[in-house]
């Protein structure tokens, strides 16, 4: 037996496994960390993709909204980028601090307190610039129009009325939108609840109780959520993206800036190269971690790792996932959907009153139908059993129940940055 270590919350957990059964330990492909973030950002802003340099795009005296991600995406460490971006806007673009507002793209999440905002943007920036939480149920949302997918686009007032909008986000795989970041800073990031629900409802197959076969990790072509998000973002006439690409160790590797779609697509292409790992076959078992905090802050966030790694697992295989989940399911309503699952009304409720948390709950149940999912977690077992999962706080008991004897295993220390790709020519 060999002990393998996995990130878990702010700490780690050790799992003893039969080394002879481990086919490989999978990591993302090598990508060096950016050594000088300020220089990398300035180079990106000076030579953007599909756009003039940012300092030439922003009109003199313009009001600017800088949209940044919330704490659930703090793994992108925007606090290392925001101070340099704010400095650039002030010095190179002549944007007065009084005309610059940072808007936290909370989507449907609840905005954080002052301390959280200071963490996101740094105290130095917080003391210079107005920082506000987006509220998807605010009374002063601004209507911009309706997309070809019939989504009414209601946006945060500060963003909708700014002369110029800059979005800072990170490219990563996403089970619903194909990839996160980019246009997601607008929809769902700073959109109204009605807008978000209508867009995300395309996650469901319109003809059956299942996820829409047109969506999926890395899927953009024909993906109705993605197409709808792009159309909503395009309604803002002056929009500039700063897209971060993280390496497998969650360190900043590259920055692509410029046109809201073209620069983001370049970042997504690089993400595929870093995170997609060729393997010769699927395994019977995958033992993985979400990558620790904040990736495993809740079941809602942590099961994104399942989306990534299940391509390396045989149908009906076993997934053991380290997911601390100090916030439980995540949104308060998450486990509330269990009653609809048990009484058979989940399809009716999702179609009549779609919520993102409800769909993620449903998606997690779908995942548990495709494979056996064992969580090492703080979540009580009785909460996930109806979903088809099991949860343990004792590793010995988990491994006994999972029964790994004679089964082939992939070990994935950070499932947030690994997407197995079966390729018969691959050599481990």
N, C-alpha and C positions, 0 to 999 in steps of 0.2 A: 504494500500500500504506500502511496505517496500523498502528501498533504498539499493541496492546491489552495491558494489564497485568493479571495474575492473581496472587492470593495462592497461595503454594506453601510449605508447611511454615512456618518462621518468617520466610521471605523472600518473594520474588515472582519471577515469570517473565514475559517479554514474548513475545507471539505476533504476527507480522506477518500481516495479513489484508487482502484486497481490500475497501476501505471500501464500494465500490459494491455488493458482494454481501451486506453486513451489513444485514439487515432492521431490526434494533433491538438495543440493548444493554438487557437486561432486569434490572431491580432490583425488590426487593420494594416494596410501596406505602409511602408516607411514614408514619412513626410516630415521634414525637419521643422522645428518651431521657428517662427519668425523672430529674429534676434533683436530687431529694432522696430517696434510697432509704430512709433511715430513716423519714421522714415517710410515704412511700408504703406501706411495710410496716405501720406502725402504723395507718394509715387502713384498710388491708385487714383487719387483725386485729380492729379495733374494729367493722367493718361487714361481717362475713363473709356468704357466700352459703349459705343453708340451714343455718345454725348460729348459736348464740349466740356472742358474742365469746369468743376463746380464753381470756381470763382468767377467764371465767365457766364455762368447760367443764372446766377442770382442777381436780380436787378438792384440798383442802388436804392437804399431805404426800404427794402422789402421786409415784411414780417415773415419769419421762418418758423415752421413747426418741425422739430426733430423727434421722430417717432422711434422709441427704443422698446426692447422686449421686457417682459415682466420677470419676476423672480423664478418662475418655473423654468425659465430658460437661462438662468444665470450661469449655466455650464459654459456658455459662450464668452463669459468674462468681459462683457461690454464695458465694465468699469475701467478696463485697461485701454479702451479705445475712445470712449466718450470725451475725456478731457482734451485729447488731441484734436478731436473733431470739432468740439466747441471752440477751441483756440483758433482753429483754421477758419471757422465761420466768422469769428470776430475779427481776426487780423487780415486774412487773405480776401475774405468776402465783404468786409466792412459791415457786418451785421451787428448792430447795437445789442448789448445784452438785454435791454428792455424790449426788443422786438423779437427775441428768441424764446420759444417755449418748448420745453421737452415734455412730450406726451408718452406715458407708459401704455403700451399696447396690451391691455389686460384681456381683450376679447370678452368672454363671459366671466372671467375670473374676478374676484374681489380685489381691489387695489390695496396695496400695502400702506403701512403708516410711514411717518417721516423717516424713521430709522431705516426702513427698507428702501425708501427712495434714495436716501443718502448712500446706501450700499450700491444701488444700481448705477448711480451717476457720479459718485464720489461727493464728499462733503464740500470740497472746493468748488465744484460746479454747482451743487445745490444752493450754495450761498450767493452765487452770481446770477443764476438763471431761474426763472419760474419753472417748476416741475409739477405736473398734474397727472393724476390717474384718470385713464379713460373709464367711463361708466357707460356700459352698453344700454342702460335704461334711463339715461339722462333725459331731461325734458327738452333740452335745447339742441338735439341732434339735427343735422342739416340733410335734407333730401337732395340727392344729386341726379337721380333718374332710375330707370329700371333696365336691367340687363336683358339680353336675348333669352336667358333662362328664367325670366320673369321674377328676378330677385330685386326687390326695392332696395336701393342703396341709400341707407341712412348712415352718416358719418359724424364723428366727433366734431363739434363746432370749431374748436381751435384749429384742427387739421383742415377742415373743409373751407374755412375762411382765410387761411394763411396765403400769402402771396406765393410762397414756395414751401415745398415739403421734402424733407430728407428722411429716409428710413434707414435705420441700422438694424441688421438682423443676421442670422446665420443660416447657411444652407445645410440641410440634413434630410435624410429620408423620412417620409411621412406616409402612413398607411392610407389616409384618406385623400390628401392633396398631391400625392406623389412625392413631393419634396416640400419641406418647410422653408420658412424665410421668404424674402422677396415680397411678392404681392400679398402674402399672408400678413404682413405688417399692417396692411389696410383692411383686408377682409380675411380673417375675422378681427384682427388686432384692434382697430379703432372704429369698428362698425357697431350699429345698433343691434339689439337682440333679435328683432324681427329679421334683419338682414342676415345675420349669422345662422339663424335657424333655417331660413329658406335655403340658403346655400348648402348647409351641411346635410339637409334632408336628402340631397342627391347621393349621400352615402348608401342609402337603401335602394335595392332593386325595386323599381316601381311595380313589378309584376309578382314578386314573391317575397316572403319573409327571409331575407338574406342580405348580405352586403352587396352593393352594386358591383357586378363583375367588371365594370369599366374603371373602377378605382383600384389603388394598390400601391405598395412601396415602389417608388421610382417610376410610376406610370403617369405620364403627362398627356400623351396623344389620346384624344377622345375622352379624357377624364372631365366630367361635367363640373366638378368642384373647382378644378384648376382653371378651366376655361372661364367660369363665372367669376372667380377671384381676379383673373387678369382683366376682365372687362370692367370690374368695379374699380380697380386701381387706375385703369386708363381714363377714368372720368375726372381724375385730378389733372389739370392741365400742366402743372409744373411739379414733376415728381422725379426725385433722384435717389437711387439706391446705393447703399454701402453694404456689401455682402461679405460676411466672414466665413472662412472655411477652416474648420478645426481638424487637427490630425487625430490619430487614434488614441492619443494620450490626453485629448481635450485641451491641446495647446493651439494657439492661433498659428496657422500655417500660411494662409494667403488671404488677400483682400481684393475683391473685384467690385469696382464702382461704375456707376453710369446709368444707362437706360434701365428703366424699372424691370424689363423682361430680359433683354440681351445680357446684361451684366450678371443677373441672377442665374441664367441658364449656363453661363460659363462656370460659375461657382458650383452648380449642380453636377456638371460634367466632371469636375475635379473631385467632388465628393464621391462619386461612383468609383473613380480610380483608387481612392484611398480606402474606402470602406468595403468595397466588394472584394471578397477573398475567394479565390478558386479552390474548390475541393473536389476530389475524384468521385465521391459518393456521399449519400446521406448516411447519417449515423442513427443508431437505435436510441441514443440518449444525447442530450445537450445539457451541460451544466454551465450556467452563465450567471453573471451579475449585470444589473442595470448600469453599473459604473459608480454607484454610491450617490450621495446627495449632490444636486437636487433631482437627479434622474430617477431616484427611487423614493421620492417624497410621498408618493401615493400610488395606489393601484392604477388610478386613472393615467398617471404619467408613466409609471414603471412598465406597464404592459406594452409600451412602444418597443421595448426590447424583444418581446415575443414576435412582433411584426417583423423585426429585422432577422432574427435567427431561425425562424421556423422553416425557412427554405433549405436549411442544412439537416433537417430532421425527417426521418421516415414517417409516412402517414401512420398515425396511431402510436408514434414514438413517445418518449418520456422527456419532458423538459423540467429541469430543476432550476429555479430562479431565485437568486438572492435579492430580496426586495423588502427593505425595512418598513416603508410606508408609515411614518409617524403621523401622517394626516389621514390614515385609513384609506377609504375609497377615493378621497379627494373632495369633489363637490358634495355638499350635504345630501343631495338627492340621489347620489350614485347607488348606494345599496337599497334605496327606496324602490328602485325598479325591480328588485327581487320579487316583490309581491305580484307585480304584473307578469313576471316570468312564471311564477307558480300557479297563478289563476288563469293563465292563457290569454291575457289581454295585452301583452307587450306589443304585438304588431299594431293593434288598433291605437294604442296610446302613442306609439312612436310616429305613426302616420298623422294623427290628429294634433299632437302636441310635441313635436320633435324637439329634443334638447340634445346638446352635444354629449353631456354626461350620460344620458339615456342610451345614446348610440354606442358610446364606448363600453358601457356595461354590456349591451347586446353583443358587440364585437368580441368582448372578452369571453362571453359564453360560447360564441362560435369557435373561438380558438380552443376552448376546453373540449369541444366536441371532436376537434381534429387530432388532438394529442392529449396525453396525460400531463397535467400541469401541477407540479408540487412547489409550493412557495416556502422559502425560509423567510419568515416575516413576523411582524408584530400584530398582523391582522388575525383575529380569532378565526379558527377553522370553521365554526358554524356560519360565519358570514359568507364564505366563498363556496362551501359545499353545494348549495343549491345551483351554483353556476357550473359545477362540474370540476372545480379545482379543489385542492387540499392545501392547508396552511399549517406549518409547524414552527414551533419555537425551539425544538430540540432536534439537532442535526442527526443524532443517532436514530431517533424514531422516524425521521423523514427517510433516511437511507434504507432503513429496514422495510418501510412501506413501499418505497420505489423499486426495490429488488433489482439491482443493477448487475447481478451475476451473469457473466457470459455475454454482456451487451457491449457493443461498440460505442465509444463516447467521444464527443468533441467538447473540449473545455474552452469557454469563451469568457475571459476575465472582464471584458467590457462590451456587453451586447449592444450598447448604444452606438458603437462605431464599427460593427462587423455585420456584413450581410453575406452569408455563405452563398456561393454560386457554383452549382455542380457542373464540373467540366471534366470529362473522362481523361483528358490529357494532363490534368493537374497532378503535380507531384508534391506530396506532403514532406 
